[in-house]
């Protein structure tokens, strides 16, 4: 079988489980999710897995190992953003199933149990929360999330119950770290690095930490035609200087990403000097210390600009998520498995958050990136080539079946 072509066929088919035809729109606990689960169930059964859905809405395909053997997990999410692509998330589920189907067709028995996990909600589009499935397995779910509502006023708890899940039982889903070997997630890169390197696969070294900050410059308004340029206290000009300084500084730091994503002005009219400029500053880095140092730099440069421009300045952190390193033994094992024609797969950080970030609270994690055309994602133009997905399937199969058992590498036994 051409595994990559089969992956493409399956992903095209499941992309039809969408509320519209402009890309893929599939939210958790909906009719489209239910239709997708029916197809995923078929994929799991073809790989020889027994299938069930847990109380958090995660579809689980399992193949038992020898008695008392621990379990290795493979997974990703089935949901999409609005008008997204047909690979983000769901490709990892499809390729995990196909890797196990290949091992079964080769007659390869693994010395541990294995599960493929199709998580319900990673994108956080329908409800203002995400990662319910992996957090349930890690035992980190905040019960307050079940009271969060979507735009129609339906709570997450009610949507989950209507789908066949049970919020009251989610806490009981916590897995034992001693019985969980690790977690592998296969995902499109969502960036241009692999395409620029001319290689199909990349090994993720860790998931970047993220912090978000609310930044405010306060000046003084006045008539655009009557207030002289000298002596103006223009909040937007101060904000522009800040934006330029942040961009320049971030370009000099390897691995750091700084983004000004929003900008709001008051009075926001064409003939008045802005008295208020509010913007967001998001900082991502695999090195939490470097991320924190950059935030301190942003505060210093903001105060310097405010002093020069006679404006007020305030920066308040609104969100923080620590970086999550991947397991060194699993990185090494995956690196060995992912070589293509003796060319090593490059090591790279993930700037985006994935289900793996929540699974890291349970067990060692590994991630395999697959090249995507143009580095684009979350759009209908998202594309991964069959030959690249084939390379990922073969790498995942080698990773699981390598002569040195995962049990020895992870547990040191």
C-alpha positions in Angstrom: 0.0 0.0 0.0 1.1 3.6 -0.7 0.6 4.9 2.8 0.9 8.5 1.9 -1.7 8.3 -0.8 -4.0 6.5 1.6 -3.5 9.3 4.1 -4.4 11.9 1.5 -7.5 10.0 0.5 -8.7 9.8 4.1 -8.0 13.5 4.8 -9.9 14.5 1.7 -12.8 12.4 2.8 -12.9 13.6 6.4 -12.6 17.2 5.2 -16.2 16.8 4.1 -17.2 16.7 7.8 -17.5 20.5 7.8 -20.2 23.1 8.1 -19.1 24.8 4.9 -17.1 24.1 1.8 -14.7 27.0 2.1 -12.0 25.0 3.8 -12.8 22.9 6.9 -15.0 24.2 9.8 -15.4 21.5 12.4 -16.1 22.5 16.0 -16.2 20.1 19.0 -19.3 18.2 20.1 -21.3 18.9 16.9 -22.8 16.9 14.1 -19.7 17.4 12.0 -17.6 16.1 14.9 -19.8 13.0 15.2 -19.5 12.4 11.4 -15.7 12.7 11.7 -15.6 10.3 14.6 -17.4 7.7 12.5 -14.7 7.9 9.9 -11.9 7.9 12.5 -13.5 4.8 14.1 -13.1 3.0 10.8 -9.4 4.1 10.6 -8.8 2.7 14.1 -10.6 -0.6 13.4 -8.5 -1.1 10.2 -5.4 -0.8 12.4 -6.7 -3.5 14.7 -7.7 -1.2 17.5 -10.7 -1.4 19.9 -12.5 1.9 19.9 -14.3 3.9 22.6 -15.0 7.5 23.6 -14.1 8.7 27.1 -16.0 11.1 29.3 -14.1 14.1 27.9 -15.1 13.3 24.3 -11.7 11.9 23.2 -12.1 9.0 20.7 -9.6 6.3 21.7 -8.3 3.3 19.7 -6.3 0.8 21.8 -4.2 -2.2 21.1 -3.3 -4.1 24.2 0.3 -5.2 24.9 1.6 -8.0 27.0 0.2 -8.4 30.5 0.9 -5.3 32.8 2.8 -3.6 30.0 2.6 0.2 30.0 1.0 2.2 27.2 2.4 4.5 24.6 0.1 7.2 23.2 -0.2 8.8 19.8 -2.6 11.6 19.1 -3.8 15.0 17.9 -7.1 16.8 17.5 -10.0 16.4 15.1 -11.4 20.0 15.3 -10.5 22.9 13.1 -10.6 26.7 13.1 -13.2 28.4 11.0 -12.5 27.9 7.3 -9.2 26.1 8.1 -7.3 23.4 6.3 -7.6 19.7 6.1 -4.3 18.7 7.8 -3.9 20.7 11.0 -4.6 18.3 13.8 -6.5 15.6 12.0 -3.5 14.6 10.0 -1.8 13.4 13.2 -4.7 11.1 14.0 -4.8 9.7 10.4 -1.0 9.1 10.3 -1.0 7.5 13.8 -3.6 5.0 12.7 -1.8 4.3 9.4 1.5 3.7 11.2 -0.1 1.1 13.4 -1.9 -0.4 10.4 1.5 -0.7 8.7 3.0 -2.4 11.7 0.1 -4.8 11.8 0.4 -5.6 8.1 4.1 -6.3 8.7 3.3 -8.6 11.5 5.2 -6.4 14.0 4.2 -6.9 17.6 5.0 -4.2 20.1 6.2 -5.0 23.7 3.7 -2.4 25.1 0.2 -1.3 24.7 -0.5 1.6 22.2 -3.4 4.0 21.9 -4.4 6.5 19.2 -6.2 9.6 20.7 -8.5 11.9 18.6 -9.0 14.8 20.9 -12.2 16.8 20.6 -11.0 20.4 21.1 -7.5 21.9 20.7 -8.3 25.1 18.7 -10.6 26.7 21.4 -12.8 28.2 18.7 -16.3 27.2 20.0 -15.6 27.7 23.7 -13.1 30.1 25.3 -11.0 27.1 26.5 -9.2 24.3 24.9 -7.2 21.1 25.4 -9.9 19.4 27.5 -9.0 15.9 26.3 -5.3 15.9 27.1 -5.8 17.9 30.3 -8.3 15.2 31.4 -5.7 12.5 30.9 -3.1 14.6 32.8 -5.5 15.4 35.6 -5.2 19.2 35.1 -8.8 20.1 34.0 -10.3 23.1 35.8 -14.0 22.2 36.5 -14.9 25.8 35.9 -14.5 25.3 32.2 -17.7 23.3 32.0 -19.7 26.5 32.7 -18.1 28.4 29.8 -20.5 29.1 26.9 -20.4 29.3 23.2 -22.0 32.1 21.1 -25.4 30.4 21.3 -25.2 30.3 25.1 -24.6 26.5 25.4 -22.3 25.5 28.1 -19.3 23.3 27.5 -20.7 20.8 30.0 -24.1 20.6 28.3 -22.5 20.2 24.8 -20.3 17.4 26.2 -23.3 15.6 27.8 -25.3 15.9 24.6 -22.4 14.4 22.7 -22.3 11.4 25.0 -19.6 12.6 27.4 -19.9 13.2 31.1 -18.4 16.3 32.8 -18.8 14.7 36.3 -16.5 11.8 35.3 -13.7 13.8 33.6 -11.7 14.0 36.8 -11.6 10.2 36.9 -9.8 10.0 33.5 -6.5 10.9 35.0 -3.8 8.4 33.8 -1.0 7.0 35.9 2.4 8.4 34.9 3.9 5.0 35.9 1.8 3.3 33.3 2.2 5.8 30.5 5.4 5.5 28.5 5.1 8.7 26.4 3.1 10.6 23.8 3.9 11.2 20.1 2.1 13.9 18.1 2.5 14.2 14.3 1.6 17.7 13.0 2.2 19.9 10.0 4.9 22.4 10.7 2.6 25.5 10.1 5.8 27.4 9.0 8.3 27.6 6.2 11.5 26.1 7.8 11.2 22.5 6.4 10.2 23.7 2.9 13.2 26.1 2.9 15.4 23.2 4.0 14.1 20.9 1.3 13.3 18.1 3.8 10.0 16.5 4.6 10.3 16.0 8.4 11.5 17.9 11.4 12.0 16.9 15.1 10.5 19.2 17.6 12.7 20.1 20.6 10.0 21.7 22.6 6.9 23.9 22.6 7.6 27.6 23.1 6.5 29.4 26.1 4.0 32.2 25.5 3.2 35.4 27.3 0.8 38.2 26.3 0.9 41.7 27.5 -1.5 44.7 27.3 0.5 47.9 26.4 -1.0 51.4 26.8 0.5 54.8 25.8 -1.4 57.8 27.1 -1.0 61.3 25.6 -3.1 64.3 24.9 -5.6 64.9 22.2 -6.0 68.1 20.2 -7.1 69.4 16.8 -4.9 68.0 14.0 -4.9 71.3 12.2 -4.2 73.7 15.1 -1.7 72.0 17.5 1.9 72.5 16.3 4.1 69.4 15.7 6.5 70.6 18.4 5.4 69.7 21.8 2.6 67.2 20.8 2.0 64.4 23.2 0.9 61.9 20.5 0.2 58.4 21.9 0.3 56.8 18.5 3.7 58.2 17.7 5.0 56.8 21.0 3.4 53.4 20.2 5.0 53.4 16.8 8.4 54.0 18.2 7.8 51.1 20.7 6.6 48.8 17.9 9.7 49.5 15.8 12.0 49.0 18.8 10.4 45.7 19.7 10.7 44.4 16.2 14.4 45.4 15.9 15.3 43.8 19.2 13.4 40.6 18.5 15.2 40.1 15.2 18.5 40.0 17.1 17.5 37.1 19.4 17.6 33.6 18.0 14.4 31.7 18.5 12.4 34.5 20.0 9.1 35.7 18.4 7.6 39.1 19.3 4.3 40.2 17.8 2.2 43.3 18.1 -1.2 41.8 17.0 -3.7 44.5 18.0 -3.8 48.3 18.0 -6.7 50.5 19.3 -6.7 54.3 19.2 -8.8 57.0 20.9 -10.4 59.2 19.8 -9.7 57.3 16.5 -10.8 60.1 14.2 -8.9 61.6 11.2 -8.6 65.1 12.5 -7.5 64.6 16.1 -4.2 63.7 17.8 -4.5 60.2 19.4 -4.5 60.6 23.2 -4.6 56.8 23.8 -2.9 53.9 22.0 -3.6 50.4 23.3 -1.8 47.4 21.8 -0.9 43.8 22.5 2.6 42.3 22.8 2.9 38.6 22.5 6.3 37.0 23.2 7.1 33.4 22.4 10.4 31.5 23.1 11.5 28.0 24.0 13.8 29.7 26.6 11.5 31.0 29.3 14.4 33.1 30.8 15.0 34.8 27.5 11.3 35.4 27.1 11.1 37.0 30.5 14.2 39.1 29.9 12.7 40.4 26.6 9.5 41.4 28.5 11.7 43.4 30.9 13.4 45.0 28.0 10.0 46.0 26.6 9.1 47.7 29.9 12.4 49.6 29.9 12.1 50.8 26.3 8.5 51.7 26.8 9.4 53.9 29.8 12.2 55.5 27.8 9.9 56.3 24.9 7.3 57.7 27.2 9.8 60.0 28.9 11.0 61.3 25.5 7.4 61.8 24.1 5.9 63.1 27.4 3.3 60.3 27.4 2.2 57.8 30.0 3.2 54.1 29.6 1.9 50.9 31.2 2.5 47.2 30.3 0.5 44.5 32.1 0.9 40.7 31.5 -2.4 39.1 30.7 -1.4 35.5 30.0 1.6 33.2 30.6 2.3 29.7 29.5 5.7 28.1 30.3 7.8 26.4 27.6 7.4 22.6 27.4 10.6 20.7 26.4 10.3 17.4 24.5 11.9 14.3 26.0 15.6 13.9 25.1 15.4 10.1 24.8 12.3 10.3 22.6 14.0 13.1 20.5 16.9 10.8 19.9 14.8 7.8 19.0 12.6 9.9 16.7 15.7 11.4 15.0 16.9 8.0 14.2 13.6 6.9 12.8 13.0 10.1 10.8 16.2 10.1 8.6 15.3 10.2 4.9 18.0 8.8 2.6 20.6 9.2 5.4 19.7 12.9 5.7 18.9 13.8 9.4 15.7 15.6 10.1 16.4 19.1 11.5 15.6 19.9 15.1 13.4 22.9 15.6 11.1 24.4 18.3 7.4 24.7 17.9 6.1 28.2 18.2 2.5 27.0 18.3 0.8 25.3 21.1 -0.4 21.7 20.6 -2.1 18.9 22.6 1.4 17.7 23.5 1.8 20.8 25.7 -0.9 19.5 28.0 0.2 15.9 27.7 3.6 16.9 29.1 2.0 17.1 32.5 1.4 13.3 32.3 4.4 11.8 30.4 7.4 12.4 28.2 6.4 13.9 24.8 7.7 13.9 21.3 6.6 15.7 18.2 7.2 15.1 14.5 6.7 18.0 12.1 5.7 17.4 8.5 6.5 19.9 5.7 3.6 22.0 4.5 3.4 23.9 1.3 4.3 27.6 1.6 4.4 27.2 5.4 0.7 28.2 5.5 -1.9 26.8 7.9 -5.4 27.6 9.3 -6.5 28.3 5.7 -8.0 26.2 2.9 -4.7 26.4 1.1 -3.0 24.3 3.8 -1.3 21.3 2.1 0.9 18.4 2.9 2.2 16.2 0.1 1.4 12.4 0.1 5.1 11.6 -0.1 5.9 13.7 3.0 3.0 12.0 4.9 4.4 8.7 3.8 7.8 9.6 5.2 6.1 10.5 8.5 4.1 7.2 8.6 7.3 5.2 8.0 9.2 7.2 10.6 6.4 6.7 13.2 6.4 3.0 12.6 10.2 2.8 12.9 10.0 4.9 16.1 7.6 2.4 17.7 9.3 -0.7 16.5 12.9 0.2 17.0 14.9 -2.6 18.4 15.6 -0.8 21.7 12.3 -0.8 23.5 10.8 2.6 24.5 10.3 1.1 27.9 14.1 0.9 28.4 14.8 4.4 27.0 12.0 6.2 28.9 12.0 4.3 32.2 15.7 3.5 32.2 15.1 -0.2 32.7 
